């Protein structure tokens, strides 16, 4: 079995939802749906607790280009695959 890792850039305030599945800090149902859609695109991979410090950036430079500009983090994603 091989372990693959890659980085994604997403809003910093999504960290708890992405890593732990805890959406209690997300204020709107629409944003929760956007996070779920983002996670669905990554599955069956898992977002790890390896997260960069937040950095202000334009969303067109991220993996979530439809979000607003603001603080973004780089998240490590891992996936186990049978080869």
C-alpha positions in Angstrom: 0.0 0.0 0.0 1.3 3.5 -0.9 0.5 6.7 0.8 0.1 9.8 -1.4 0.2 13.3 -0.1 -0.6 16.6 -1.8 -1.4 20.2 -0.7 -4.6 22.2 -1.2 -5.2 25.8 -0.4 -8.5 26.7 1.2 -9.9 29.3 3.6 -8.3 29.4 7.0 -11.6 29.4 8.9 -12.5 26.1 7.3 -9.7 24.3 9.2 -11.8 22.7 11.9 -14.5 21.6 9.4 -11.9 20.2 7.0 -9.8 18.3 9.5 -12.3 17.3 12.2 -15.7 17.5 10.4 -16.9 20.0 13.0 -19.0 22.6 11.2 -20.2 24.4 14.4 -18.0 27.4 13.6 -19.4 27.9 10.1 -22.1 30.5 10.1 -24.2 29.6 7.1 -25.7 26.5 5.7 -24.6 27.6 2.2 -21.0 27.7 3.3 -21.3 24.3 5.0 -22.5 22.9 1.7 -19.5 24.5 -0.1 -17.1 22.9 2.4 -18.9 19.5 2.0 -18.5 19.8 -1.8 -14.8 20.6 -1.5 -14.4 17.6 0.8 -16.3 15.3 -1.6 -13.8 16.3 -4.3 -11.0 15.1 -2.0 -12.5 11.8 -0.8 -11.6 9.1 0.0 -8.5 11.2 1.0 -8.2 12.8 4.4 -7.2 16.4 5.3 -4.5 16.1 8.0 -3.6 18.4 10.9 -0.5 19.6 8.9 -1.7 23.2 8.2 0.3 26.2 7.3 0.0 29.6 9.0 -2.8 31.7 7.5 -1.8 34.1 4.6 -3.9 36.7 2.9 -4.4 35.8 -0.7 -6.7 36.2 -3.6 -9.0 33.1 -4.1 -8.0 32.7 -7.8 -4.6 31.4 -6.4 -6.3 28.7 -4.3 -8.2 25.5 -4.7 -11.4 27.3 -3.8 -11.6 30.1 -6.4 -15.3 30.9 -5.7 -14.6 32.1 -2.2 -13.8 35.6 -1.1 -10.3 37.0 -0.7 -9.0 36.6 2.9 -6.9 34.3 5.1 -6.1 31.0 3.4 -4.0 28.0 4.6 -2.2 25.3 2.9 -3.6 21.9 4.0 -1.9 18.5 3.6 -4.2 15.8 2.2 -3.3 12.1 2.4 -4.6 9.0 0.7 -3.8 5.4 1.0 -3.9 3.5 -2.3 -3.4 -0.2 -3.1 -0.9 -0.6 -6.0 
